[in-house]
Amino acid sequence: RGAEIAHLKRKVDAGADFILTQFFYDAAVFRRYVGACRDAGITCPIIPGIMPVQSRQTFRRMTEYCQSSVPPEVAAAVEAMGGDDEA
């Protein structure tokens, strides 16, 4: 992660006005990421990426593909949807 943050710092130093993150469902992961950025001297706005849950299948596929951390309570809520995408 250190190399990733250093690369991001170079982008900001080169003129990036803000950072848009990958989507996430775990706020603690976002807070740690923002903390690491701030510790590296990155002071621009960091905008959290979002991806609404459209279906259980899409949620599973995207979180697995992107290796996103999912808190147990979020996973349970999505599983409770079953096949009802309107839930």
Buried (B, 14 or more C-beta within 10 A) or exposed (E): EEEEBEEBBEEBEEEBEEBEBEEBBEEEBBEEBBEBBEEBEBEEEBEBEEBEBEBBEBBBEBBEEEEBEBEEEBBEEBEEBEEEEEE
